[in-house]
Amino acid sequence: MLPHDQTAPLDPADWEEFRALGKRIVDDMADYMAGLRDRPVWQPVPQDVRDSLAGGLPESGAPMEDVYEEFRATVLPYPRGNIHPRFWGWANGSGIPVAAYADFLASVVNCTLGSGENAAMMVEQQVLAWLKQIMRWPDTGSGVLTSGASMGQIICLAAARQAHTGETDIREQGALLAGTQFTVYGSTETHHSVEKAVELLGIGGRHFRQIPVDGDYRTDVTALRAAIRRDREAGLRPLCVVGNAGTVNTGAVDPLDELLSVARDEDLWFHVDGAFGAFAQLLGTHRPLLAGMNEADSLVFDLHKWLYLPFDISCVLVRQPGALEDAFSSGADYISRTSQGPASYPLAFADRGIEQSRRFRALKAWFALKTHGVGAFADTIKGNIDQTAYLTSLADASDRLETVSRSDLNIVCFRYVWPGATLDELNRVNQGILSRLQVEGLAMPSHTVLDRKFVIRVANNNHRSTEADFDFLVEQVLSAGDDLRVAAR
Ligand SMILES: *Cc1c(COP(=O)(O)O)cnc(C)c1O
């Protein structure tokens, strides 16, 4: 047994030691971030490191300096790459440094934000108010921060379902007993997380109707109306139209105002997936493109993508106050409200989503927005759009490159081409080019397949990229293509 004035040894025995290591970590990480450009974007994890990272449960402890050294040797040199100035893969953000401090501070105060009266809860409310302002969302709307847009889709579709079952208590009865077969509509370009949400809610993946797109990868509104009509005639219950403010493949923005009209005409919930693209709302030039987004019933967007915050932080906004609580509040005695004190606070984020324990992720948004001001984010986003347009112009100008998809946002898909090449040869060579860029750590676009064409896909959510990085990318694509094309014959 411990002497009564001693705690278990999980706090530092010596706070001076803790302080000294912290200072060293901050020094090292500042150097690391300042030197990102000099390192490869990515490198494979060597076998000895893999072995070390597969080691067993530590039975006894080690000095934290030793553990930190191990981190420096095994984890730090082998990141995913998205912090590097030449990473443009998938839809990842780059992570702004001040937010890393906020994550540290959030762990120190270690608040859980399910409910309760404390400053952390108020920070999340404040951040939500700011995000509503950015998205030109009505003040009266409601929201919650989540881990990612995938979680957000589930929350929003659950709210939609609850709002559209009226008298029937679907939470109590389940969809089967309520006798309601819902259908949900989104384009073939809709992110797979929407279908996952449809599956999880018991609506059934086959009741997610994949509506065809036009030549610019935007939902075909006529086909959408026809699909809704067909389902009604078949006795199904259309629930929700999903619009994309930036598809993950090509950055296409659906005609959101037209989708809104369809939803209003048909009395359906209108949900917008703005995972990265919603932040273009910060730019006056792009607001017409996003018209209708801020009139949706629900919207999701990721602050860890085009607001450059470290993972994970995402936001759900809902138009109808109380809609989230209708879908998620619970009456458990052990979390019921008291008349005063810490448990008396009228707001519970746990009643707006699935999680009860919730980390203080609002703090990094609060810190970043206060430090940089919203204007710096707007400028950086505009910079990313301009860089993407620049890259598109380089591809357009080269007779060895073909722009396969372009967008008003931050995604361009292109490929290396030469006269007389077959589809197969082009696909093989472009896979080879991408692989060389990635494996050699030169640059990290990702890929997709558009109309059977394997394309190099650049999605620019990176606050560190410069125009020169795109010149470099094009040079590397051309030289790899020139090499590989010879071998492709
Ligand atoms: C990234 C993305 C998602 C999924 O979001 P997560 O934050 O990864 O859960 C959904 N839709 C689009 C368009 C995306 O780009």
The ligand as an SDF file (V2000), in Angstrom:
LIG
                    3D

 15 15  0  0  0  0  0  0  0  0999 V2000
  -13.2250   13.0640  -46.6160 C   0  0  0  0  0  0  0  0  0  0  0  0
  -14.6150   13.0590  -47.1130 C   0  0  0  0  0  0  0  0  0  0  0  0
  -15.6300   12.4200  -46.4090 C   0  0  0  0  0  0  0  0  0  0  0  0
  -15.3620   11.6120  -45.1650 C   0  0  0  0  0  0  0  0  0  0  0  0
  -14.9370   12.4340  -44.1370 O   0  0  0  0  0  0  0  0  0  0  0  0
  -14.0420   11.8990  -42.9280 P   0  0  0  0  0  0  0  0  0  0  0  0
  -13.6850   13.1590  -42.2190 O   0  0  0  0  0  0  0  0  0  0  0  0
  -12.8600   11.2240  -43.5410 O   0  0  0  0  0  0  0  0  0  0  0  0
  -14.8710   10.9780  -42.1340 O   0  0  0  0  0  0  0  0  0  0  0  0
  -16.9100   12.5380  -46.8940 C   0  0  0  0  0  0  0  0  0  0  0  0
  -17.1740   13.2150  -48.0140 N   0  0  0  0  0  0  0  0  0  0  0  0
  -16.2110   13.8290  -48.7280 C   0  0  0  0  0  0  0  0  0  0  0  0
  -16.5810   14.5840  -49.9630 C   0  0  0  0  0  0  0  0  0  0  0  0
  -14.8970   13.7720  -48.2980 C   0  0  0  0  0  0  0  0  0  0  0  0
  -13.9350   14.3960  -48.9860 O   0  0  0  0  0  0  0  0  0  0  0  0
  1  2  1  0
  2  3  1  0
  2 14  2  0
  3  4  1  0
  3 10  2  0
  4  5  1  0
  5  6  1  0
  6  7  2  0
  6  8  1  0
  6  9  1  0
 10 11  1  0
 11 12  2  0
 12 13  1  0
 12 14  1  0
 14 15  1  0
M  END
$$$$
